[in-house]
């Protein structure tokens, strides 16, 4: 049976409850129903709760390069799981385009007919040689995971977070990943360290290796898909649930009269739960200069999160074509797209009604 998250009048997360009890509270006026940014329905009490005690609830994070899995687990119920589509490729492509445009502007500014010491080279305004720099693409990946975890901690009494740790080092002599030289630099390791520091502000963080996750997943009998892009729990979300189950299971040594070895000790129940697909709206940033100028030297507006009709890109709206997200605009119309950012149609502004302002997330089930 699925569970409904509960928070107190002051906003403190309490233990989830049964849907039938949540409905009774709503009918009696003891609670009000709400939705958070992950489109999870929860109830907030309007009276003092009978009990403030909570039981352990853990979150598991299976981080990746293109996709990540997240699971929320208690000892008796699986509460929520998600498949995150990370913005790695999109951010990397835009950073590359930004570099090309910046170099083009610098090239047009410099008069190469002059000697080098007379050219208009801008001097550095500050030292930009910082240690521990995090690549924008990896930072965007970890920030999306952090955003989802922070939303979950507002409605669930999370006590521990389990993070799958990846050992990735680079041997400077061979260029191979995974070499144990200790002399290389891995942006993945820097991103993990930054993510763990941020997550530690929300709850106690534990790390597990991939082979440990695999062993426990097999013990729990959860499926694992070979297609990492598959939008199903078996691709990454089950690994998130498995990591959260480390809160309730331990691989301990045992001795009996017939032999000895290791076995899983503890108890946990993996149940059916809501499954969500979470990603960022692929909105293009505002470009000051297009890569190819138009005739007459005028450059049209490109990108940005605003429209000329008072709506913002990413706003959830209702239209004759169905419920969708604002993805663009013309002089008299708005472009409405579905959760896959495929356009449903261009619709007159007068026929569109706002449901919710953009929160930077697209959640589908």
C-alpha positions in Angstrom: 0.0 0.0 0.0 1.3 3.4 -0.9 1.9 6.1 1.7 1.1 9.8 1.7 3.7 12.2 3.2 2.7 14.3 6.2 4.1 17.5 7.6 3.1 19.4 10.8 1.7 22.9 11.0 5.2 24.2 11.4 6.4 22.3 8.3 8.3 19.5 10.1 8.2 16.2 8.2 6.3 13.4 10.1 5.8 9.7 9.2 3.8 9.0 6.1 0.3 7.8 6.5 -2.3 5.6 4.7 -4.3 7.2 1.9 -7.6 6.4 3.7 -6.4 8.2 6.9 -5.2 11.2 4.8 -8.7 11.4 3.1 -10.4 11.4 6.5 -8.2 14.2 7.8 -9.0 16.2 4.7 -12.8 15.6 5.1 -12.7 16.5 8.8 -10.6 19.7 8.2 -7.6 18.4 10.2 -5.3 18.7 7.2 -4.9 20.4 3.8 -3.6 18.7 0.6 -0.7 20.2 -1.3 1.7 19.3 -4.1 5.5 20.0 -4.0 7.8 20.8 -6.9 8.2 17.0 -7.6 4.4 16.7 -8.1 4.2 14.6 -4.9 0.9 14.9 -3.1 1.2 15.5 0.7 -0.9 16.7 3.5 -0.1 19.4 6.1 -1.8 19.1 9.5 -3.9 22.1 10.8 -3.9 20.7 14.3 -1.3 19.3 16.6 -0.3 15.7 15.8 -0.9 12.9 18.3 2.7 11.7 18.0 5.9 13.3 16.8 8.0 10.2 16.8 9.5 9.2 13.5 11.1 6.0 12.2 14.3 5.8 10.0 13.7 6.7 6.4 16.7 6.7 4.0 17.4 8.0 0.5 19.6 6.1 -2.0 21.3 7.9 -4.9 22.8 6.1 -7.9 24.6 9.0 -9.7 25.5 8.8 -13.3 26.7 10.8 -16.3 23.5 10.9 -18.3 21.0 9.3 -15.9 20.6 8.9 -12.1 18.4 6.9 -9.9 16.8 8.0 -6.6 14.8 5.9 -4.1 13.1 6.6 -0.7 12.8 3.6 1.6 11.5 2.9 5.1 11.8 -0.5 6.8 8.3 -1.5 5.7 7.5 0.5 2.6 9.1 1.9 -0.6 7.9 5.5 -0.6 9.1 7.0 -3.9 11.6 6.4 -6.7 12.7 8.4 -9.7 14.7 8.3 -12.9 16.6 11.5 -13.5 17.6 12.6 -17.0 20.7 14.7 -16.4 21.6 17.8 -18.5 25.2 16.7 -19.2 25.1 16.7 -23.0 23.1 19.9 -23.3 25.4 21.9 -20.9 28.5 20.6 -22.6 27.3 21.6 -26.0 26.3 25.1 -24.8 29.6 25.6 -23.1 31.4 24.7 -26.3 29.3 27.1 -28.3 29.9 29.8 -25.8 33.7 29.3 -26.2 33.4 29.6 -30.0 31.5 32.8 -29.8 33.8 34.3 -27.2 36.8 33.5 -29.4 35.1 35.0 -32.4 34.4 38.2 -30.5 38.0 38.5 -29.4 39.3 37.7 -32.9 37.2 40.5 -34.4 38.4 43.0 -31.7 42.1 42.5 -32.3 43.8 44.3 -35.2 46.4 41.8 -36.4 48.1 44.3 -38.6 49.7 45.9 -35.6 52.7 44.4 -33.8 51.9 42.1 -30.8 52.8 44.6 -28.1 50.4 47.3 -29.6 47.3 45.0 -29.9 44.3 45.5 -27.8 44.7 42.4 -25.5 42.7 42.8 -22.4 44.7 42.2 -19.2 43.3 39.8 -16.6 41.2 41.5 -13.9 41.6 38.7 -11.3 43.4 35.4 -10.9 41.1 32.7 -12.3 43.4 29.8 -11.6 41.3 28.3 -8.8 42.0 24.8 -7.4 39.2 22.2 -7.3 37.2 23.8 -10.2 34.1 21.8 -11.1 33.2 21.4 -14.7 29.8 23.1 -15.6 28.3 19.9 -17.0 29.2 17.8 -13.9 28.0 20.6 -11.6 24.7 20.7 -13.4 24.3 16.9 -13.0 25.0 17.0 -9.2 22.8 20.2 -8.7 19.8 18.4 -10.2 20.3 15.5 -7.8 20.7 17.9 -4.9 17.5 19.8 -5.9 15.5 16.6 -5.9 16.9 15.4 -2.5 16.2 18.8 -0.9 12.6 18.6 -2.0 12.3 15.1 -0.6 13.7 16.2 2.8 11.0 18.8 3.2 8.2 16.1 3.2 10.0 13.0 4.5 11.9 12.7 7.9 15.1 11.6 6.2 17.8 10.4 8.6 20.5 9.0 6.2 21.5 9.3 2.5 23.4 6.5 0.7 25.5 7.6 -2.2 27.1 5.2 -4.7 30.8 6.2 -4.9 32.7 5.8 -8.1 36.5 5.4 -8.1 37.7 7.2 -11.2 41.4 8.2 -11.5 43.4 9.0 -14.5 47.0 7.8 -15.1 48.9 10.7 -16.7 51.2 8.3 -18.5 48.6 6.1 -20.1 45.4 8.2 -19.9 43.4 5.2 -18.6 40.6 5.7 -16.2 40.8 3.6 -13.0 44.6 3.5 -12.8 45.9 3.6 -9.3 48.7 6.1 -9.9 47.1 8.8 -7.7 48.8 11.5 -9.9 45.9 12.2 -12.2 42.8 14.4 -12.1 39.2 13.2 -12.4 36.4 15.7 -12.7 34.0 12.9 -11.7 35.8 12.6 -8.3 35.7 16.3 -7.8 32.0 16.3 -8.6 31.3 13.5 -6.1 33.2 15.3 -3.3 31.2 18.5 -3.9 27.9 16.6 -4.0 28.7 14.7 -0.7 29.6 18.0 1.0 26.3 19.5 -0.1 24.2 16.5 0.9 25.9 16.4 4.3 24.0 19.6 5.1 20.7 17.7 4.7 21.4 14.4 6.4 24.2 11.9 7.3 25.8 10.6 4.1 27.2 7.1 3.6 29.0 5.9 0.6 28.8 2.4 -1.1 30.7 1.0 -4.0 29.1 -0.5 -7.1 29.8 -4.1 -6.3 28.1 -3.7 -2.9 25.0 -2.3 -4.6 25.0 -5.1 -7.1 25.2 -7.8 -4.4 22.3 -6.3 -2.3 20.2 -5.8 -5.4 20.5 -9.5 -6.3 19.6 -10.3 -2.7 16.5 -8.2 -2.8 15.5 -9.7 -6.2 15.2 -6.3 -8.0 15.6 -6.2 -11.8 18.4 -4.4 -13.6 18.0 -3.3 -17.2 20.9 -3.2 -19.6 19.4 -0.2 -21.4 20.5 2.8 -19.2 18.2 5.2 -21.1 15.1 3.2 -20.5 12.5 5.2 -18.5 11.6 2.5 -16.1 12.5 1.6 -12.5 14.8 -1.2 -13.6 17.3 1.1 -15.3 18.4 3.2 -12.3 15.7 3.7 -9.7 16.0 0.2 -8.4 19.6 0.9 -7.6 18.5 3.9 -5.7 16.1 1.7 -3.7 18.9 -0.8 -3.1 21.2 1.8 -1.7 18.5 3.1 0.7 18.0 -0.5 1.9 21.6 -0.4 3.3 20.0 1.5 6.2 18.2 -1.7 7.3 20.5 -4.5 6.1 24.1 -5.5 6.9 26.4 -8.1 5.4 27.7 -9.7 8.6 29.9 -12.7 9.5 28.2 -15.8 10.9 29.4 -19.1 12.5 27.3 -22.2 12.8 28.0 -25.9 13.6 28.0 -26.6 9.9 30.2 -23.8 8.7 30.8 -20.1 8.6 30.6 -17.2 6.1 28.7 -13.9 5.5 25.0 -13.3 5.1 22.5 -10.4 5.1 21.1 -9.5 8.5 18.1 -7.3 9.1 14.7 -6.8 7.6 13.2 -4.5 4.9 10.2 -4.7 2.7 10.4 -3.4 -0.9 6.9 -2.5 -2.1 5.2 -0.8 -5.0 5.6 3.0 -5.0 5.1 6.0 -7.3 7.7 6.3 -10.1 8.6 9.6 -11.6 10.9 10.9 -14.5 12.5 14.2 -13.6 14.5 16.5 -15.9 15.2 20.2 -16.5 13.3 22.1 -19.2 15.7 22.5 -22.1 15.4 26.3 -22.3 18.2 28.0 -24.3 20.0 30.8 -22.4 19.8 34.3 -23.7 22.6 34.9 -26.3 23.9 38.4 -26.6 25.4 37.6 -30.1 24.2 35.0 -32.5 26.9 32.9 -34.1 25.7 34.0 -37.6 24.6 37.7 -37.9 21.7 38.6 -40.1 21.8 41.1 -43.0 22.2 44.7 -41.9 24.2 43.8 -38.8 21.0 43.3 -36.7 20.8 40.2 -34.6 17.4 38.9 -33.5 16.6 37.8 -30.0 17.5 34.2 -29.2 16.9 32.3 -26.0 16.0 33.5 -22.6 13.3 32.5 -20.1 10.7 35.2 -20.8 8.1 35.8 -23.4 6.4 39.0 -24.6 3.0 37.9 -23.2 3.7 37.7 -19.5 4.3 33.9 -19.4 7.7 32.4 -18.7 9.2 29.4 -20.5 8.6 26.3 -18.5 5.3 27.5 -17.0 2.7 24.8 -16.8 -0.4 25.9 -18.6 -3.8 24.6 -19.9 -4.6 25.0 -23.6 -7.0 23.5 -26.1 -4.2 21.1 -27.2 -3.9 19.8 -23.6 -1.8 20.6 -20.5 1.8 21.5 -21.4 4.7 23.8 -20.8 5.4 27.1 -22.5 8.4 26.6 -24.8 8.4 29.7 -27.0 6.4 32.6 -28.4 5.5 34.6 -31.5 3.9 38.0 -31.8 0.4 36.7 -30.9 0.9 33.1 -29.9 2.6 30.8 -27.4 4.3 27.5 -28.2 3.1 24.7 -25.9 5.2 21.5 -25.5 4.7 18.2 -23.7 6.9 16.6 -21.0 9.3 15.4 -23.8 9.5 19.1 -25.1 7.7 18.2 -28.3 5.5 20.9 -29.5 1.7 20.4 -29.1 1.0 23.5 -31.1 1.1 27.3 -31.3 -1.9 28.7 -29.6 -3.4 32.2 -29.1 -2.5 33.7 -25.8 -6.2 34.3 -25.0 -6.9 30.6 -25.0 -4.2 29.7 -22.5 -4.6 29.5 -18.7 -1.7 29.5 -16.2 -1.7 26.5 -13.8 1.7 26.9 -12.2 4.8 29.1 -12.7 8.0 27.3 -13.7 10.0 25.7 -10.9 12.9 24.5 -13.1 11.7 20.9 -13.2 9.6 18.7 -15.6 8.1 15.7 -13.8 6.2 12.9 -15.6 4.9 9.6 -14.3 
